[in-house]
């Protein structure tokens, strides 16, 4: 009979972030959803295993039933033949941990915790200290010692060359053995504090929502917590961009015991050059009157734009473990674009064009050449959040060796780009947008817009698009699954550019009405 352990390293970490989060994980867990960050981490783990096995020799990669893994881990540690253990499994104080890498040293074992980030983060110290505390206690029961602990992470400066050698991708120079000594002392009290939450009849703890809902990690249960909040017809002041979490404003709202947007004094409002003047006041007034706001000067905005209009959107991937030569782990590699063309105001928008590649070694060159052809030589190009996506990517590409000869043509595209995010912020707000100008929020305010991101199998955002790239490029993915990813990606990216068309058309119609 398999013994049921009560806590794991991950559960303790979640409990330290929020006890309610831990309770949900144990008693009412959310459906597990694949994420691009997990796939990125798994690929890094594969590189790690190959690397350390090559250095230290005979290894043991553990998979299977938990109790069996504990026995196999103990046997491997005592065998003196196994030098590297992956997924070593230990249990102490009803808490079970699985280690990324254990390496046999002359005087004991070294623990390596792998992170697919590019640096050590504050949350990594308590995380690895949970591991080290349990492992240290168990090793001593075996008559051995834990002699050092390291965090290994991705070397951001690594560039993949023709050798396809990933040795330098791994940064393993971060010995944190001394840093976690004080953290380890706290682990027994954390375990004792959190263990009762694992009991069957333990009620869900009452925890108010706050910054811990997103830090250090985004909680999967926020919708549940929001649904438990008292129902109110008031709009929360927290929708105000850039000041919703302002400490002074929060202190004032706590003092008057209110979250009501309408009770925010104008002295807390701030201006930003890429928003309409007094945009916080505009948001407040729009919700008060439940009425859309348009800048009075909107009628002049479109005079500077020239048909044909093009609507573009890029999708990028941060590979982690680069597959494309001359790329780095966390640079944004463009792998998809969508373009819709609107020839003139009296014509219908075209059916759109697209580019989608995955592991072609000349993908960046192909991306630029096909885009140049798709957008022609004249006309205004609209992209949402272009400053941080499309324009940034184009600037990166023009400096790549593979595209330097196209730099002048790329610059001409950049000169034609108008950021529809800034355009919207300066000229339009609807209460239906709830303080956001993301394209998915704006289309909720556009009458008769047919674009929808809902649907079980649909890609709903950039993170899911990255996940689709990982699934497609996984060697275990079959052809039918790859075809499904292609279909989903093409549909998603085209929705973004079609949504842009409906946004611009909507604003143009309003400008004509003025």
C-alpha positions in Angstrom: 0.0 0.0 0.0 1.4 3.4 -1.0 1.8 5.8 1.9 0.1 9.2 1.4 2.4 12.1 2.2 0.9 15.4 3.2 3.2 18.1 2.0 5.7 18.7 -0.8 8.2 21.4 -1.5 5.7 23.0 -3.9 2.9 22.9 -1.5 4.9 24.5 1.3 6.0 27.3 -1.1 2.3 27.8 -2.1 1.3 27.8 1.6 3.9 30.4 2.4 2.5 32.6 -0.4 -1.1 32.1 0.8 -2.7 29.4 3.0 -5.9 29.5 1.1 -4.0 28.7 -2.1 -2.5 25.7 -0.4 -5.9 24.6 0.9 -7.4 24.8 -2.6 -4.4 22.8 -4.0 -5.0 20.0 -1.5 -8.8 19.9 -1.3 -10.2 21.5 -4.4 -7.4 21.7 -6.9 -7.8 23.6 -10.2 -7.6 21.6 -13.4 -3.9 21.5 -14.4 -3.2 23.6 -17.4 0.0 23.3 -19.4 2.1 26.5 -19.5 4.9 27.6 -21.7 7.1 28.2 -18.6 6.8 24.6 -17.6 7.7 23.4 -21.1 10.7 25.8 -21.1 11.8 24.4 -17.8 11.5 20.8 -19.0 13.8 21.5 -22.0 16.3 23.1 -19.7 16.2 20.0 -17.4 16.9 17.7 -20.4 20.1 19.8 -21.2 21.1 19.6 -17.5 20.7 15.8 -17.3 22.8 15.3 -20.4 25.4 17.7 -19.2 26.0 16.2 -15.7 25.8 12.6 -16.9 28.6 13.4 -19.4 30.7 14.9 -16.6 30.1 12.5 -13.7 29.3 9.2 -15.4 26.7 6.6 -14.2 23.4 8.2 -13.4 19.9 7.3 -12.1 16.8 9.0 -13.5 13.9 8.2 -11.3 10.3 7.9 -12.3 7.5 5.8 -10.9 5.6 5.3 -7.7 6.6 7.6 -4.8 7.4 5.0 -2.2 9.5 3.0 -4.7 11.4 6.2 -5.6 12.3 6.8 -1.9 13.7 3.2 -1.7 15.5 3.5 -5.0 17.0 6.9 -4.0 18.3 5.4 -0.7 19.8 2.4 -2.6 21.5 4.6 -5.1 23.0 6.8 -2.4 24.4 3.8 -0.5 25.6 2.0 -3.7 28.7 4.1 -4.3 28.2 3.3 -8.0 25.7 6.0 -8.9 27.3 9.4 -9.2 24.3 11.5 -10.4 20.7 11.2 -9.3 17.9 13.0 -11.1 14.5 13.3 -9.3 15.9 11.9 -6.1 13.0 11.4 -3.6 13.1 12.0 0.1 10.5 12.2 2.9 10.7 13.7 6.4 8.0 15.2 8.7 5.2 14.0 6.4 6.8 16.2 3.6 8.2 14.8 0.4 10.6 16.5 -2.0 12.1 15.6 -5.3 15.5 17.0 -6.2 16.5 18.1 -9.7 20.1 16.9 -9.4 22.2 15.2 -6.7 25.9 14.8 -7.4 28.2 12.5 -5.4 31.2 14.3 -4.0 34.2 13.0 -2.1 32.7 13.9 1.3 29.0 13.8 0.6 26.4 15.0 -1.9 25.8 18.3 -3.7 22.2 19.4 -4.3 21.4 21.4 -7.5 18.1 23.1 -7.9 17.4 24.0 -11.6 15.6 27.2 -12.5 14.8 28.3 -16.1 15.2 31.9 -15.1 18.4 33.9 -16.0 19.3 34.8 -12.4 18.7 33.9 -8.8 15.5 35.4 -7.4 14.6 36.1 -3.8 12.0 33.4 -3.8 14.6 30.8 -4.8 16.2 30.8 -1.4 13.3 29.6 0.7 12.4 27.3 -2.2 15.7 25.4 -2.2 16.0 25.6 1.6 12.9 23.3 1.8 14.7 20.8 -0.4 18.0 21.1 1.5 16.4 20.7 4.9 14.6 17.5 4.0 17.5 16.1 2.0 20.0 16.9 4.8 17.9 15.1 7.4 17.4 12.0 5.2 21.1 11.8 4.2 22.2 11.9 7.8 19.8 8.9 8.5 21.8 7.2 5.7 25.1 8.1 7.3 25.9 10.7 4.7 26.0 14.5 4.4 24.7 17.3 2.2 27.9 19.3 1.6 26.7 22.1 -0.7 23.7 23.6 -2.5 23.6 25.4 -5.8 21.0 27.1 -7.9 21.6 26.4 -11.6 19.9 28.7 -14.1 20.1 29.7 -17.8 23.0 31.8 -19.0 21.2 34.7 -20.7 24.3 35.5 -22.8 24.5 32.1 -24.4 24.2 32.0 -28.2 23.6 28.8 -30.0 26.3 28.2 -32.7 26.6 25.5 -35.3 28.1 23.0 -32.8 24.7 22.8 -31.0 26.7 22.5 -27.8 24.6 23.6 -24.8 27.4 23.3 -22.2 27.6 27.0 -21.7 23.8 27.4 -21.5 24.1 26.3 -17.8 25.2 28.7 -15.1 26.1 26.6 -12.2 28.4 29.0 -10.3 25.8 30.0 -7.7 26.7 28.2 -4.4 24.1 29.4 -1.9 25.0 26.9 0.9 25.7 29.7 3.3 22.7 31.9 2.2 20.1 29.2 3.1 21.4 28.4 6.6 18.9 30.8 8.3 16.1 29.8 5.9 16.5 26.1 6.9 16.0 26.9 10.5 12.5 28.1 9.7 11.4 25.0 7.7 10.2 22.8 10.7 7.9 25.6 11.9 6.5 26.1 8.4 5.8 22.4 8.1 4.0 22.3 11.5 2.0 25.4 10.6 0.9 24.1 7.2 0.4 20.4 8.0 -3.1 20.9 9.6 -4.3 22.4 6.2 -3.8 18.9 4.7 -6.2 17.2 7.1 -9.6 16.2 5.5 -11.9 18.2 7.7 -9.8 21.4 7.9 -12.0 24.4 6.8 -10.7 26.7 4.1 -8.8 29.6 5.8 -10.0 33.1 5.4 -7.4 35.2 3.6 -8.1 38.6 2.0 -6.9 39.3 -1.5 -3.8 41.4 -1.9 -0.4 41.6 -3.4 0.3 38.0 -2.5 -2.2 37.0 -5.2 0.4 37.7 -7.8 3.7 37.7 -6.0 6.0 35.9 -6.2 3.7 33.8 -8.5 0.3 34.3 -10.1 -2.3 32.4 -8.2 -4.7 30.1 -10.2 -7.5 30.7 -7.8 -8.1 34.4 -8.0 -11.4 34.0 -9.8 -12.7 31.9 -6.9 -11.6 34.5 -4.4 -13.2 37.3 -6.4 -16.4 35.3 -6.6 -16.5 35.1 -2.8 -16.3 38.9 -2.4 -19.5 40.8 -1.4 -21.5 41.7 -4.5 -21.5 45.4 -5.2 -22.7 47.8 -7.9 -19.7 49.9 -7.3 -16.7 49.9 -9.6 -13.4 49.5 -7.7 -10.8 52.2 -7.8 -8.2 49.5 -8.4 -9.0 49.5 -12.1 -7.2 52.9 -12.4 -4.1 52.3 -14.5 -0.8 53.0 -12.6 -2.4 54.2 -9.4 -4.7 51.3 -8.6 -2.0 49.9 -6.2 -0.6 53.3 -5.1 0.1 53.0 -1.4 -1.0 56.6 -0.6 -4.3 56.1 -2.4 -4.8 52.6 -0.8 -4.2 54.2 2.6 -6.8 56.9 1.9 -9.4 54.3 0.6 -8.8 52.1 3.7 -9.2 55.1 5.9 -12.6 55.9 4.4 -13.4 52.2 4.3 -14.3 52.2 0.6 -13.2 50.8 -2.8 -15.6 53.0 -4.7 -13.9 54.5 -7.8 -16.2 57.6 -7.5 -14.7 58.4 -4.1 -11.2 58.8 -5.3 -10.1 62.5 -5.0 -8.7 64.2 -8.1 -5.4 64.9 -6.2 -4.4 61.3 -6.7 -4.9 61.4 -10.5 -1.7 61.4 -12.6 -1.0 62.2 -16.3 1.0 60.2 -18.7 2.0 61.4 -22.2 0.6 58.3 -23.9 -2.8 58.7 -22.4 -5.5 61.4 -22.8 -5.1 64.4 -20.5 -6.7 63.6 -17.1 -7.4 60.0 -18.1 -8.0 58.9 -14.5 -10.8 61.6 -14.3 -12.1 60.4 -17.7 -12.4 56.8 -16.4 -14.1 57.9 -13.2 -16.6 60.1 -15.1 -17.3 57.4 -17.7 -18.2 54.9 -15.0 -20.3 57.4 -13.2 -22.4 58.2 -16.3 -22.0 54.7 -17.8 -21.1 56.4 -21.0 -18.3 56.1 -23.5 -15.8 58.9 -23.8 -14.3 60.2 -27.1 -11.7 62.9 -27.4 -13.3 66.0 -29.0 -10.3 66.2 -31.4 -10.9 62.6 -32.7 -12.2 64.1 -36.0 -8.7 65.3 -36.8 -6.8 62.2 -35.7 -7.3 60.2 -38.9 -6.3 63.0 -41.2 -2.6 62.0 -40.9 -3.2 58.4 -41.8 -3.1 57.1 -45.4 -4.9 54.3 -47.1 -4.4 51.4 -47.6 -4.4 50.6 -43.9 -2.6 47.5 -42.8 -3.2 45.7 -39.5 -0.3 43.6 -38.2 0.4 41.4 -35.2 3.6 39.4 -34.3 3.9 36.3 -32.1 7.3 35.6 -30.5 8.9 32.8 -28.5 11.4 32.9 -25.8 13.0 29.5 -26.3 14.9 29.0 -23.1 16.9 26.3 -24.9 17.6 27.9 -28.3 16.8 25.7 -31.4 17.7 28.4 -33.9 21.3 29.2 -34.5 22.5 32.7 -33.5 19.7 33.2 -31.1 19.8 33.5 -27.3 17.6 31.9 -24.6 15.4 34.8 -23.7 15.5 37.0 -26.8 12.1 37.4 -28.5 12.3 35.3 -31.6 9.5 36.1 -34.0 7.9 33.1 -35.6 4.5 34.3 -36.8 2.8 37.4 -38.2 -0.7 38.2 -39.5 -1.6 41.0 -41.8 -5.0 42.3 -42.9 -5.3 45.0 -45.5 -8.0 47.6 -45.9 -7.7 49.2 -49.3 -10.1 52.1 -48.8 -13.1 53.2 -46.6 -15.5 52.1 -49.3 -14.1 48.6 -49.6 -14.2 45.5 -47.4 -11.2 44.3 -45.6 -9.3 41.5 -47.3 -9.0 37.9 -46.1 -5.6 38.4 -44.6 -2.2 36.9 -45.0 0.0 35.0 -42.6 3.5 33.7 -41.9 4.2 30.8 -39.5 7.4 28.9 -39.1 8.9 27.0 -36.2 12.5 25.7 -36.5 13.7 26.9 -39.9 17.3 28.1 -39.3 16.6 31.2 -41.6 13.3 32.0 -39.9 14.2 35.6 -39.1 15.1 36.3 -42.8 11.9 34.6 -44.0 9.9 36.6 -41.4 11.2 39.9 -42.7 11.1 39.2 -46.4 7.5 37.9 -46.4 6.4 40.8 -44.2 7.9 43.4 -46.6 6.0 41.8 -49.4 2.7 41.7 -47.4 2.7 45.4 -46.4 3.9 46.9 -49.6 5.6 50.3 -49.9 2.9 52.7 -48.7 -0.1 53.1 -46.4 -0.4 53.3 -42.6 0.3 50.2 -40.5 -1.5 49.7 -37.3 -0.3 47.5 -34.5 -1.4 47.2 -30.9 1.3 47.9 -28.3 3.6 48.3 -31.3 6.3 50.2 -29.2 7.0 47.1 -27.2 6.3 44.3 -29.7 6.2 45.0 -33.4 8.6 48.0 -33.5 10.9 46.5 -30.9 11.1 43.2 -32.9 11.7 45.0 -36.2 14.5 47.0 -34.6 16.1 43.8 -33.3 15.8 42.1 -36.7 17.4 44.9 -38.7 20.6 44.4 -36.6 20.8 40.7 -37.1 23.5 39.5 -39.5 20.8 37.7 -41.5 18.8 40.9 -42.1 21.2 43.8 -42.0 21.0 44.3 -45.8 17.2 44.8 -45.3 17.7 47.5 -42.6 16.6 50.4 -44.8 13.4 48.6 -45.8 12.7 47.7 -42.2 13.1 51.3 -41.1 10.6 52.4 -43.7 8.1 49.9 -42.3 8.8 51.2 -38.8 8.2 54.8 -40.0 4.7 53.8 -41.2 3.6 52.1 -37.9 1.0 53.7 -35.7 0.5 52.2 -32.2 -3.3 51.6 -31.9 -2.8 51.2 -28.1 -1.6 54.8 -27.7 -4.2 55.9 -30.3 -7.0 54.4 -28.2 -5.6 55.7 -24.9 -5.6 59.2 -26.2 -9.0 59.1 -27.8 -11.4 56.5 -26.3 -12.6 54.9 -23.2 -15.7 52.8 -22.4 -16.8 51.5 -19.0 -16.9 48.0 -20.6 -13.1 48.1 -20.8 -12.8 48.2 -17.0 -9.6 50.3 -16.9 -7.8 48.4 -19.7 -6.8 49.1 -23.2 -5.8 45.6 -24.2 -7.3 44.7 -27.6 -9.3 41.9 -25.9 -10.8 44.5 -23.6 -11.5 47.2 -26.2 -13.5 44.9 -28.5 -16.0 44.4 -25.7 -16.9 48.0 -26.2 -17.2 47.9 -30.0 -20.8 47.2 -31.1 -21.2 44.2 -33.5 -17.6 43.2 -33.4 -17.6 39.5 -34.4 -14.1 38.7 -32.9 -14.2 36.4 -29.9 -11.3 34.7 -28.0 -13.7 32.4 -26.1 -13.7 28.7 -26.9 -12.3 25.6 -25.3 -9.6 24.9 -27.9 -8.8 28.5 -28.8 -5.6 30.2 -28.1 -6.5 33.2 -25.8 -3.2 35.0 -25.5 0.5 35.3 -26.1 1.5 32.8 -23.4 -0.8 30.2 -25.0 0.7 31.0 -28.4 4.2 30.3 -26.9 2.9 27.0 -25.5 1.7 26.0 -29.0 5.2 26.6 -30.3 6.6 24.4 -27.6 4.1 21.6 -28.3 4.8 21.8 -32.1 8.6 21.7 -31.6 8.4 18.8 -29.1 9.9 15.7 -30.7 7.1 13.6 -29.1 4.3 15.6 -30.9 2.7 13.7 -33.7 1.7 15.1 -37.1 -2.0 15.5 -36.2 -1.1 17.4 -33.1 1.2 19.6 -35.0 -1.6 20.4 -37.6 -3.8 21.3 -34.7 -1.3 23.8 -33.3 -0.9 25.4 -36.7 -4.6 25.8 -37.1 -5.0 27.3 -33.6 -2.0 29.7 -34.1 -3.2 30.9 -37.5 -6.8 31.5 -36.2 -5.5 33.4 -33.1 -3.1 35.7 -34.8 -5.6 36.6 -37.5 -8.2 37.4 -34.8 -5.8 40.0 -33.4 -5.4 41.8 -36.7 -9.1 41.5 -37.5 -9.9 43.0 -34.1 -7.6 45.9 -34.9 -9.6 46.6 -38.1 -12.8 46.7 -36.1 -11.2 49.1 -33.6 -9.9 51.5 -36.2 -13.1 51.4 -38.2 -15.1 52.1 -35.0 -13.0 55.1 -34.2 -13.1 56.4 -37.8 -16.9 56.2 -37.8 -17.0 58.2 -34.5 -14.6 60.7 -35.9 -16.8 61.2 -39.0 -19.9 61.7 -36.7 -18.1 64.5 -34.9 
